[in-house]
Amino acid sequence: MFTHELTYLEPPYADDVPLLGKPAAPGSIAVVRIATGHAGSRGPSLVDVLERTPWAVPCLVLAPASISAGLLQHLFALPGQPAFLTVTEPMAPIPPAVLLAAARGRPAPTPSFLASYAVRRTGSVRLGQTLSQIWGPAHGIPSSTPDRTLRYQLHQLGDLGRYDWTCIERLVRIKGQPHNWSVERQAQFAGTEARTMRSWVSRYLGVSLKTYRSLVGWEWIMELTLRRGGFQLVTPQPGLAPLHRAMAMSA
């Protein structure tokens, strides 16, 4: 059994504190401190807690001595792409720079992670499967769906086309690279120019390039894209999160 304590490290990443009656800002880190050997929490489950703010980067903090096969099995079954941080005293204060490093140290998300997020937030498995088909070839995953079919499916699902979702995936991949890269190097990595990259950020996310570069994580990019793309977002149902992820990954 274990208990957890939740705080949020919000931009500009000065200190992590509990949220009191307000949603977490885009680019926040959900800091989940896990303590084992207790009777268990009577409050919401960890899945319930993380699903309240799926656009925040989940960062699980635990002590090395508490790690067990059972605990890891439970944690790996959580929705999203958690970061992990091991410290001697999980409940003690942690420097913001350490939490940021853990969040930035996650591997780049796979198409299935991104598609799963779309499914969780819209409830549309079809959208997730279509996005997996669009993004797969960029990661060496062949697509079995003709381009014409993909265009038709996207037209039925929302206002964003294949080009738009390709740009979004590139913005996500940029965030997986060293955060201190220059704008020019980031744009080169994405196969475009700095002014085009700036245009993507403004159009799809509605923020400045400076803000885009300063915020950690990829979840907020998907969230703002869906919001600005006119998609009807739903309140995620924790019990369905693993199912949604499995269905998105099956595309």
C-alpha positions, -999 to 999 in steps of 0.1 A, spaced: 0 0 0 11 36 -5 -1 71 -1 6 101 -23 9 138 -19 2 161 -49 17 195 -56 22 215 -88 52 233 -101 38 259 -124 57 283 -147 80 301 -141 89 271 -119 98 288 -87 82 264 -61 57 235 -61 25 241 -41 -10 226 -39 -36 240 -62 -65 257 -44 -96 260 -66 -79 266 -99 -67 245 -128 -30 239 -134 -14 262 -160 -1 248 -193 34 235 -188 29 226 -152 45 196 -135 23 174 -113 46 164 -85 34 132 -69 53 122 -38 48 85 -30 53 71 5 50 33 11 43 13 42 11 32 51 -24 21 54 -33 37 21 -51 69 12 -89 73 16 -89 101 -9 -90 99 -47 -68 73 -64 -36 83 -82 -52 78 -115 -81 101 -105 -56 127 -94 -36 127 -126 -66 127 -148 -78 160 -133 -49 178 -152 -38 156 -181 -20 185 -196 5 186 -167 37 165 -168 33 138 -141 65 134 -121 65 105 -96 89 110 -66 98 79 -46 125 65 -24 148 38 -38 141 16 -8 104 17 -16 106 4 -51 91 -30 -56 78 -50 -86 42 -45 -74 47 -7 -71 63 -4 -104 36 -24 -121 10 -1 -107 29 31 -117 37 19 -152 -1 13 -157 -8 50 -151 -21 71 -180 3 94 -198 41 94 -197 53 99 -161 87 111 -152 104 93 -123 126 108 -96 142 88 -68 152 107 -36 159 96 -1 130 115 14 101 119 -11 81 141 12 109 166 17 112 198 -4 128 193 -38 147 221 -57 126 231 -87 157 226 -110 157 189 -100 120 185 -109 125 203 -142 154 180 -150 133 150 -144 105 163 -166 129 172 -194 147 139 -191 118 118 -204 123 101 -237 105 117 -267 69 105 -268 59 79 -293 30 84 -317 10 61 -295 15 84 -265 3 114 -285 -26 96 -300 -36 83 -265 -37 118 -252 -61 128 -280 -83 99 -272 -84 107 -235 -93 144 -241 -118 139 -269 -132 104 -263 -126 97 -300 -107 65 -306 -110 71 -343 -91 104 -339 -64 86 -321 -61 58 -347 -60 84 -375 -32 104 -358 -12 72 -352 -14 66 -390 -3 101 -398 26 102 -374 38 66 -377 59 70 -409 80 97 -393 91 71 -368 96 42 -392 61 28 -387 45 21 -421 10 33 -427 -16 10 -442 -41 37 -448 -42 56 -481 -36 94 -480 -71 101 -494 -87 80 -466 -67 99 -440 -77 133 -454 -113 122 -454 -112 109 -418 -96 142 -406 -122 162 -424 -149 143 -405 -131 147 -372 -122 184 -370 -107 215 -386 -71 203 -386 -57 185 -416 -27 162 -421 -3 191 -426 -15 207 -393 -10 175 -373 24 170 -389 35 204 -377 22 197 -342 42 165 -341 73 184 -350 67 209 -323 64 180 -299 96 165 -311 115 198 -307 106 198 -270 123 164 -266 157 180 -276 180 200 -253 161 230 -241 190 254 -245 191 249 -283 188 281 -303 156 289 -322 175 283 -354 188 249 -343 153 238 -332 138 249 -365 165 230 -384 158 199 -364 121 202 -374 131 206 -410 119 242 -413 129 278 -407 127 299 -376 99 321 -389 79 291 -400 83 276 -366 72 308 -350 41 308 -372 33 272 -361 35 281 -324 12 312 -329 -13 294 -351 -17 261 -332 -9 270 -296 -17 307 -294 14 316 -274 47 334 -282 78 315 -293 94 326 -260 66 310 -240 68 278 -261 105 275 -255 102 281 -217 74 256 -210 83 220 -202 66 189 -215 46 180 -246 12 174 -229 3 211 -229 11 213 -267 -15 186 -274 -40 202 -250 -38 237 -266 -39 222 -301 -72 204 -293 -87 235 -276 -78 258 -304 -87 232 -330 -123 233 -320 -125 198 -305 -150 191 -278 -131 180 -248 -145 156 -223 -137 150 -186 -115 119 -187 -129 88 -170 -100 73 -150 -113 37 -154 -112 41 -192 -78 57 -195 -58 24 -199 -84 11 -224 -82 43 -244 -44 41 -245 -45 4 -256 -70 12 -284 -49 42 -296 -17 20 -296 -35 -7 -316 -38 15 -347 
